[in-house]
Amino acid sequence: MSTPPPEMHWSRWGDPAEAGPLSESAFALVDAFIGTADTPAVDPASVRLSAVLGQELLDELAGIVGVEHVLTDHDSRLHRTRGKSTPDMLKLRAGDGSDSPDAVVRPGTHDEVAALIAWAVERHVAVVPFGGGTSVVGGLVARREGYAGVVSLDLVRFDKLLAVDTDSMTATLEPGLRGPAAEALLAEHGLTLGHFPQSFEYASIGGFAVTRSSGQSSAGYGRFDSLVVGLRVATPQGGLVLGNSPANAAGPDLREVVMGSEGAFGVVTAVTVRVRRLPAVKVYESWRWDSFAGGATAMRTLAQAGVLPTVLRLSDENETQINLAKPAEVGGDSGGGCLMITGFEGTQEAVDAKRAAVTALLTGLGGAGLGEDEGWSSGRFHGPYLRDSLLDVGVLVETLETVTFWSNLHRVYDAVKSALTSALGEGTLVLCHISHVYETGASLYFTVAAKQADDPIAQWMGAKAAASDAIIDNGASITHHHAVGQDHKPWLAREIGPVGVQMLRALKQELDPSGVLNPGVLIP
């Protein structure tokens, strides 16, 4: 077994070494717009966790995976408590670890996963699959009521590249591989997956699949669900192997049942994906637009003309003003307007051709080219660290996202901004960007900052409900890439309607009749 990847900070995002105070310029900006206060986290040793699983059950687990792969210490359970949403962080920072698993179990083979699921059914223990722990929608918080305990099924030992097919340009990866490890293994064969969400450094291959993840290079490489060609899954009803061809007409595509299922129907133990050759050239540029509407029109034109770059991102006026597209520069001079980032990857010839076509189109539409920009690409994974630094000084920060058709984009944008501002009151800062585009529409990703109230969790949940109502009331989807988890279930029911809910419940009942797989998640 290889060395396990580093743990994320227990009450923050990512690498503990990256945890630090706001820069002087960022602090001055926040203090002026919102105000600050000192709100530190408790000592991790004082966080109150659930009771450890009973010894008889622990012994049975040890018989399945080996005693060394059954963990009950405080630190292991703390690091698998909830995900990384702001409410998750606020609860842990206050010492509430009541949603912790009662044990952490690390199987190493498909057969061990199948045996664990069978054991969970027999003992009626809830099982929460764990990849990287990056969920921001309550996807790792199992319902406890009625169960003999909750275990975290940690897929960290599933860390191998199983197969590479350079004729078909596919690769089979184990689900516990984190983004950087997967890319490093593929790079040894001159290949890349090209999937780089903001959670890339800690999220896992299995997590990408079961949440329908979308990376920051989606304009060029596609969403993760579009990359998946095959899956192997362990369910309470037996094994499931899907994907024996690039496309077929053999009934509904059952891969779609697994993708987005968030561990509620089974545990993914292998993922076969499309891969690309490593790009020889990577170039990123900045553009300036007078308005968000003008920049969005340019994005739509690119998408519908079939000349999308690999990366395409547009910040609105507020996000541009504080430089949130470049977290290391927050508080510095932004230059005004709306900032667009374009990125090109591939051979020199392909990059030159696509770049020339994009440049001609954007210039013709009124965009102002600012030249090459490496600042965005070097700091694109650092945004979540800024959130934690703001929580330290009493600022409530959270994100939410949606997706809709082009004709509806600005109506949804205005409605969500209005809902958030009304719910959180004066001094609220609402920022937005578009980072995933299609011929027919685009995503909207909002970042919200406000001064923390006495009960910041209730404060945010009220604002999130208002924004979610605005999303559904205005005909958009409750989520583009964050998934459903616990948090979005009420609005998912409204989005898919009673027949859709009935279909999901029927799948759950047939595949997991005892309800031990991630109970409380996804299914309305």
N, C-alpha and C positions, 0 to 999 in steps of 0.2 A: 504493500500500500504506500502511495506517495504521501508526502507531508501535507496535512490538511491546510487549506487556505486560511489566512488570518481572519479572526472574528471581527465583526463590526463592533463599534463602541456600543455599550449596553443601553445608553440613553441618548445617543446621537446617531448621526449618519456616519458610516464609513470608518476610515482609519483614525484611531484615537490620536495619532501623531498630528493629524490635520486639524484637530479641534483647537480653536483659538479665538481670541476676541476679534471684534470688528476692526477693520482698518480705521485710522483716524478720520479719513474722509467719509467713509461709510457711516461711522458713528455720528459724525456731525450732521449728515443728511437725515438720518433716522431721528435724532434728537430734535431736529428742527421741525420735521413734518409730523411726527407721531408722539415723541417723548419716550423716555427710557426709565427703567427701574431695575434693580439687581434681583434676579430670580434664579439662583443656582439650583442644581439638582442635589438630591440627598446622596449620602454615601451608599454605594452599591450594596454593601454588606447589610444595610438596613432595609432593603427592599423586601416587602413581605410576599413570599411565594406561596403557592398551593402546597398541600401535603404531598409527601413523596408516595409513590405507588407502593402498595403492600408487598411485603417480602416474597410471599408465594408467587405473586404475579411477576415480580422481578426475576425470580429464579426461573420461571417458565420462559421469559424473554431471553435470559442468558442461555438457555438450552437451544434457542433458535439461532442466535447470532454470535454467541460467545460472551462471557461475562465482561470482557474488556470493551465490548461495544454497547453496553447498557450503562448510561450515566445518570446519576441522580444528584451530583454536587450542585451547590448553589449557583456557581458561575455558569455551568453548562445550561442549566434550566433558565437562568436569567437572560442569557443571550438568545434564547428561542421563545421569549415571551413577546407575543404580538409582533407587529411589523414596524414600519417606520413612518406612519402618518403622524401628523402633529398631535392628535389626541393620544395615540400610542405613546409618544414621547412624553407628553405632559403627565400621563398617569405614572410612568416609570420614574420620571424626575421627582414626583411627589411621594414615591415609595410604594405605589400600588402595583404589585406583580401578581395579582390574584388570577390572571389568565395564564400563568406559566404552565408548561407541561409537567406532569407528575414524574416523568422519566424521559430521557432522550435515548432513542434506539437507532443504531447505525447498521442496517443490513448492507451486505456487499454483493448480493446476487439477486437475480430475478426470483429464483426459487425461495430465497430468504424473505423477500418482500411478500411473496404469495403466502408463505407460512405465517408471517406476522399478521397479514390481513385475516387469515383463517382463525388465528388465535384471538384477534380482536373481536371477531364475530362471536366466537364461542364465549369469550369472557365479557362481552359487551363493553369494550373499552374504545373510546374515541381515538382516532388516528389522524394526525395532522401532518401531511407531507411537508418537508422543509427543504428548500433549495438554498437560497441566499438570504432569505428573511427580509426582502425589500418591499413587501406588500404595503401599499398606502391606503387600502380600502377595507381593512379588517379581515383580510384573507387568511390570517393565521390564528384567529380567535375562535376556537371550537365551542359549541354549546356544551356545557357540562351536565346539565340537569338530566338525570336518568341514566347516566353512564357510571361504570365502576372506576373510571379514571380517564386521563387524557395523556397520550404519549406523542412525542414529536418524532416522526419517522424521518430522520436526518439522512439525506442522500449523499453525504459528503464522500463516501467511499465509491460512489459511482462516478469516477473521474477519468474515464479512458476514452480515447478515440478508437472505436471498434473496427472501422473499415473505411477505406477510401476507394472510390470508383472514378478514376480520372477520365474514362470514356464517357460515362453518364454524367460526370461532374456532380456526384453526390458523396456525402460522408455520413457515417453513423456515429453518433456521439452518445455518451452516457449522460443522464439528466443532471447529475450533481456537478458537472463541470461549470465553473464560473466563466464569465465572458472572456477575461484575459487568458485563462488557461486553454479554453477552446481555440481561441485565435492563435495562440502559440503552437499548439499541436497541429493545426491546419497549415500554419506557415512553414512547418518542416516539409510540407508537400507542395509549397508554392501556392497555397490556397487561402481564401478568406471566406468567412460567412458574411461579413459586412453588416452585422447587426450591432449597433452601438447606441442603445438607449442611455439615458442619464444614469441609470442603475447599473450600467455595463460592468463596472469593476467588482460588483458583489452579486449580481443576479445570476441565475443558473440557466442552463439550457432547458431543463424541464420546466422551470418557472416561466421562461419565455413562451413555451408552447402552451401551457395550460392557462395563461392569462392573455393570450393573443397580443403579445408585446409588439411595439413599433419603435424602431430605432431612429436616431437622428439622421441617418443616411437612407431613410426609407424611400425618398424620391428616386434614388438610383438602384438600391438593392431590394426594396420591397419590405412589407411587414413580415414579421416572423412567421405568421400563419401561411403566408404565400411561399415561404421557403421550405416548409415541412412537406416531405413526400412520403414519409412512413413513420409509424409509431409502434412500440411494443408496450403493452399495458397489463398490469396485474389488477384484477378486480375480484370482488368476493365471489363472483360466478365463474372464475377461471381466467386464463390468459387470453389476450386479444392482440393479434398481429395485423396491422393495417398498412397498405401501400405497396402493391406489387407491380405498379406501372406508373408512368408519368401522368396519365389521365385515363378515365374509363367511363362507361355508362352503366356500371353495375350497381344501380340503385343509388340512394342518397350516399354521399361521401361520409362514411363513419369517422374519418379523421376529424371532421368538423365537430363531432360529438365530444371528442376528447379535448381538442383545442378550445380553450376558454372554460373548461370544466372545473378548474381550480382544485383538483384533487377530490372532488365530490363523487366521481364515478369510478375512479381507479387511480393507481399510482403508475406514472410513466417510468419505464425502466430503460428505454432506448429511443432515440430520435434520429431519423434519417432526414437530412436536409440537402437542398441545393447549395452548391458552393461556387465561387468564382476564382479566377486567377488573381493573385495578389497584384494590386495596381502598381505600375511602375512610376506613376506620377500622381501627386495629390496637390491641388491648388485650391485655396479658399480666397474669396473676394468679398468686399463690402460694397453695398449700394445704399444710397440715400433717396428716400421718397418724401414728398411733401406731406402725404397723408397715409393713414392706414388703409383707407379705401383704395387709393391709387396703387399702393403696393400689392394689395390683395388682387386687384384686377390684373396686374402684371403676372402674379403667380398663376392665376386662372388661365391667362393667355399662354404661358409656357406649358402648362399641363395639357391644354387642349390642342396645342400645336405639336405635341410630341417631342419637345426639346427640353425636358426636365434635366437639370444638373443632378449630381449625386446627392447633394445637400441643398435644401432650400428652406430658409427660415426668415420670417418677418416679424419684428417687434413693433407693437403699437407705440404711440407717442409717449405714454407714461413709462413703459418698459425701456424705451430708448433713452428717455431723459435721465434715468438713474443708472443706465449702463448694465442692466441685469443680464443682457445677452453675453456680457463679459464680466463674470462675477468678481474677478480680480481688480476690475476698474470701477466698481460701484462707488458713486460719489464724485467721480471725475467728470470732466467736460464731455458731453455726448455729441455736440454739434447740432442737436435739434432734429426735427422731422422724425421719420421712421427708418430704422436700420434694417437692411436685408443682408443676409449671408447667403452666398452661393458657394458650392464646393464641387470640384470636378476630380474624378478619379478614373484611372485606366491607363492605357498606353498613351504615349506622347501624342500620337496622331489622333486618337479618339478624343483626348482632352482638348487639343487645339481646335478640333472641329466643333465640338459641343460648346466650348467656351466662346468661340466666334459667333455661333448662332444665338446663344443666350445674350451675349453682349449687344448684338445688333437689335434684338427684340426689346431688351430692357431700355436701351438708349432711345429707341424709337417711341417708347411709351412714356418717356419723361424721367427715367431714373438717372441718378447722378452716380457714376462709378467712382469709388474711393480707393481703388487699387487692391492689391493682395493683402490678406489679413490672416496672419497666423495666430493672433491673439485669441480668437474664438476657439479654434481647434485645440489649442493647448490648455484651455481652461474650461472645456465644455462639461466636465464631470464634477466641477466644484460647486455648482449651485446649491446642492443640499447642505453643504457645510455652512453656507451663509445663513440658512434658516436657523440652524442651531445656535449660531452666534447671536442672532436676533432674539431667540427665546431666552438667552442668558440675560438680556437687558429689558425683559418685560414686553417684548413685541410679539404678538400673535401672528404667525406666518403659516400659510398653508396654500396648497395648489388644488385645482380641479380642472377637468378637461371635458370636451365634448366634440362632436363632429356633426356636420350638416351639409346640405347641398349649397352650392355657390349662391343660388338665388335667395337663400335664407340666412346666409352667413352674418350679415350686418344686423339683422333683426335679432338673432340670438346673441350676438356680441353686446348689443345695447341692453337687452333684457337681463342678461346675467350680471353685467356691471351694475345696473340699477338695483337689482335684487341684493347684491352684496353690499353696496353702499348704504341702502336703506336698512339692512339688517345690522350692520356694524357701526353705523353712525358717522358723525363728523370726524375727520382726520383719517378715514380709511383710504388706503392706497390700493387700487386695483390695476394690475398690469396684465397684459395679454400678448401672446405671440401665436403665429401659425407656423407649424413645423412639419406638418404632414399634409400633402396635397394629392388630389386625384383629378381626373378629367371632370368629374361631376361635383366635387366638393372639397372640403378641407376641415382640419381640426382647429379648435380654439383651445389654447392652454392658458389658464388664468393663474396668476399669483396674487395673493391677498395679504396685506399687512395692516394691522390695527393695534392700538394699545390694548394690552391684556386686561380683561375685566377680572373681578374677584373669582369668578368661575370660568376660566378660559375654555374649558371643554364644552360647557353648555353654550358659551358664547359662539364657538365655532360651529357646533352642531346646528344651532339655529340659523346661522348664515349659510351653512351647507344645504340645509333643507330648503331655504328660500331660493338659492341658486339652482338646486336640482329641480324644484318646481318650475322655475323659469325655463330651464332646458327642455323639460318634457312638454310644458304648455306651449312652447314655441316650435315644437316639431323636430327637435334634435335628439341625438342619442345620449343616454346617461353616461356613457364612457366610450372613448376611442381606443385607449390602450392601458388604462389603470385596472380594468376588470371590474367585477361586481363585489366580491367579498361579502361582508356583512353590511357595509355602509350603503350600497346602492340597491339592495333588494327591493325596497318599496317602490322605487322608480323603475326598476326593471319590470316589475309586474305591470306597471302602467304602460311601459314601452311595448311589451310583447303581447299584452292582452290576456284574457282568461284562457283562451285555447293554448297560447304559448306557455303559460304557467302550467297548464295541465300536461303538456308534452314533457316539460322538464321534470315535473313530479313523477310522471310515469317512467322516465328513464332512470331516475333515482331509485324508485321502488323496484324496478327489475334488476338493476345492477347491484344495488346496495340495500336490500330490503331491511336489514337491521339498522341501517343508518349510521354506521360507525365511521365512515370516511368524511372527515372535515364537516361534522354536523353543524348546521346553522349558516353555512356559507353557500352562496350562489342561489339556492332554490327558494323562491318566494313562498 
